[in-house]
C-alpha cells in the first residue's frame, strides 16, 4: 500500500530534550516536506527536500533540522525543543521536485513540549 | 513569507446547501491547490489548478484559478454530512520559491443533517 508513515504518532517531552520524528514514504517520491499545524494558522511549511541531499527552509524553520540521506526517509530533528514547538506535525511527499503536484500526507505526529 | 488569506474561517450549514470559500494572496501563484482534512487525518488533495482562469470540477466540487493569479475559489454543491472537515487552499509560486507551498488558515465546515 502506497503511504507516508510517521513515528511516533504522539509524543510528550520536556524542554531541551532532543527528539527525532521519523518520516518514510514507499512511493519513490523525490519531494518531501514537513509542516506544522496550529489552530487558526493552517499548515506552515518547516523544511522541504527536492531530492536526496537537497533540503531548504520553508516559512518556519527556526528550531528544526532535517536530513535527506535516502530517498524514502526525511526525519525532523528538534535539537532543543521548546513549548512553542508544541503542535501537530505532518510529513508529506510527492512526485516531481517542486511540491506543486499532489502531496500525500502522513497521519500526523502530535507533539507536546512541557 | 507569502501570505494566503482564506475565508470564511468557519461555516455552519444545513445538509443540501451550497458552500463557497475563497483564498486571496498578496502575490502571484502559478498553482492553486485545494485540500480537505478529515478529523484525525492528514490533508487529501481535492482539486489542482495550474492555469489562470481554469475552472475544474471533481464531483460536487468546483474550483477556479482567478484571472489575476492572486485568488482561488472552491464551491461545494448540495452538501452532505461527510463534507465535514477542514478545507485548505495552497499556493505554489515557483521561481525562487520553487519548493515552497503556502497554505491558507483553513475553513472549518460543519454540516447539520
Interface residues (C-beta under 8 A of the other chain):
Chain A: X4 X31 X33 X35 X40 X41 X42 X43 X44 X45 X48 X49 X50 X56 X58 X59 X90 X92 X97 X98 X99 X100 X101 X102 X103 X105 X106 X107 X108
Chain B: X1 X4 X6 X9 X30 X31 X33 X40 X41 X42 X43 X44 X45 X48 X50 X88 X90 X92 X94 X98 X99 X100 X101 X102 X103 X104 X105 X106
